[in-house]
């Protein structure tokens, strides 16, 4: 049931097709505990200037099947939290002090649809690059691999079938991207 829209869309729905925001900003699986530990509450993350090359992990997550803005936490070479404004095949990561673009491949992997329960699952993987930094991230570069996991429950149509064109009744998406990065 691969439409390409679910994995590369911008989080809106079109007649008969499902669009899901699956952004790859080092994108992958975000575990709630990791998110909670990534930065202290109330702290304003400031990118470290001591390291210029290192491993970076970017975690992205959302519980909205219709929003093109997702939550992001980066940790490694620099640590910061913000949002990803996603487009098709890329997303702009907006963090305190600047932005950068996360460009990604179309995820590949198994998708399933349970017609009895209307549960949809999608587990994919792919590659990404970091480009076009501004502010504290000017000149950033990097690349790596990501995984993405999507679970959603579709509402039922009047006929009782799973309605793929409607916003999901429940939605979870987790993206985990890891790879080497360089910041001048």
N, C-alpha and C positions, 0 to 999 in steps of 0.2 A: 504494500500500500504506500510505497514511496512516491510522494508528490514533489519532493524537493522544496516545497513551500514550507512545510513544517520545520525543516531544518535550516532553511536559508531565508525565511520570511522576515517581515518586520513586525509581526505580532498582531496583525489584523486579519479579519476573515473575509473571504470572497465567496460568491455563490458556488456551493458544492465543493469548495476546497478549503483546507484548513491552513491557516498561516500561523506559525508559531515562531516566536523570537528565540532562536538558538544561536546565540552570539558566542564567539570564541575569543575571549579576551584572556588568553592563557586559561581559557575557558574550560570549565569542567565542573567537577563535583565540589560542592561546598557543604561541609559538615557544620551544623549549627554550632557545635562546640569549638571548632576551629575558628569560626567567625567571631565568636564571643571572646576568644583568647587573642585574636590577632592584634587588637589595639585596645588599650584601656578606655573605659567610658569617659567621655568628655575630653580626651586628649586629642590635640590637633596633630595628626601625623605629618611629619616633615621628612622629605626624602633625605637619606644619608648621603653625605658628600665624601665619605671616607673610602668607599669602594667604587670602582668604575666598571668592573666586570664581575659577574657572579650569576648564580642560579636564581631565577625568579619564578615564583608560583603565583598565578592569578586565578582567583576563584570567583565565579559569577553565579548568581542564583536569583530566581524569581518564583513567586507563587501566583503570578498573573499571566494568563494565556493571551492577553490582549495588549499589554504594554510593551513598547519598544525601548523602555528604560529599565535596566536591570541593576542590581546591587553588585558591587565588586570590592574585593579585598586583595591587595597585592602584598607579597611578603618575600623577602630574600635580599636581593641587591638593594631594594628600597621597600619600605613598609608604608602603606597608605590605604585608605578606604574611600570609596566614592561611588560613582555610577558609570554605566556603559550606555551610551546612546547608540543603539544598534541600527545598522542598515544591512543590506544584502551583501554577504561575504566580508563584512567588516563592521567594526564598531569603534566609536570614539570613547576612550576611557578618560573620564573627567575626575581628576584627583586634586587635592589641595596643592597649589603651586604649578599646575599645568595639565596638559593633556597629551595623549598619544593615540595613534590608530592601531588597532589590533586587526590585522587582515588574516582571514582564515579560509581554509579549504572547506568544501562541502563535506559534512560528516558522512561517514559510511558505517553501516552496522545494521543489526536486526531491528525491525519494527513489528509490533504485533497489535492486533485489534481483536478484542473479545466481544463478539456480537451479543452475547447474553448479558454481560455486565457493563458494556460500553467502556471498559478500561483500555486505554491505549498506552503502550510502552514503546520507548525509542531509546536505544543505547548505541551511540556512535562514537567515532574517533576521527581525528584528522591532524592537520598541521597548521601552524600559525606563524606570522612574522609581526614584529613591532616596528612601526615607522612613524614619521611625521610628528615628532614630539614638539611641544611648545613649553615655554617657561622652564621649570626645573627638569623637564624631560626632553629638552631640545637636543637633537642629535641621537636620541635613543635608537638602539637597534637590538634585535633579538629574534629568536626563532625557537620552535619546539613543537611538542605534541600536546593534543588536548583530548579529553573525553567529555561526553555529554550524556546526561540521563534525563529523560522526560517521562513523566507519568501524568496522565490526565483522564478524567472521567467525563465523558460526553453526556449531555442531556439527551433525553429521548424526544423524538418528534411525536406529533399527534398519532401517527400510525404505530408508535412503539419502537421504531428503529432508532439506532444511535444517530444523532444529528451532528454530522461532521462540519456543517456550515455554521453552527452556533458556537458561541463562547463556551468553553468548558465549564462544567459544574465545579470541578476541582482541578488544580494544576500545580505541578512542581517541576522545576527545571534546575539542574545543577551542572555547572561546567567547571572543569579543572584543567588548567593549562600550565605546563612546566617546561622551562628551557633556559639556556644561557642568554644573558642580556648584557649589553654594554651601554653605559651612560657617560658621555664625556664630562 
